[in-house]
């Protein structure tokens, strides 16, 4: 069983609010990822990190930002949420040594912006 | 950049029927290939993976997939599905070199009727 946790699981907020989605893993993985998933659509990579103080943007342009101050923690922040940000956000991590690409996923954070 | 196509968006089968879900990718180089499964209300988890060697790989719960390099395909199969196989299935690919992040297909929703 993978040890990667996301909070909150569900969040409903109003437009203009600042939100932070938390993601923590206890496996000591260097690599962490944020994917955005809409119903019936593929997962889109929005951010990834290969280690502390390393963050990169993914394939899908996103107004969110991320930080990686500690290995185990990879929070995602939206400074001013809009209805277009309504989606499910999935956090994942992977080992760096084997570098095989196998990801361990959290249960996701479903965000609704009114 | 690589991409993944899953042509079956929604599949409905009766128990004991055979299953084959299509997955094609586009990328000119060497790739690692994965199938992930998401059961209702649960997080994404790895079903099986291909890195090298025997193109027929076996995963958990009786699933298998065959990598056909000439067809850029990695179809998922199961000889006899069960009601508990009801889930969403995602094919994913990661290149062997360059930026190492998974690219997912849009997923196939499998519904198995008892």
Interface residues (C-beta under 8 A of the other chain):
Chain A: X2 X31 X33 X35 X40 X41 X42 X43 X45 X48 X58 X59 X90 X92 X99 X100 X101 X102 X103 X105 X106 X107 X108
Chain B: X1 X4 X9 X32 X34 X36 X42 X43 X44 X45 X46 X49 X51 X90 X94 X100 X101 X102 X103 X104 X105 X106 X107 X109
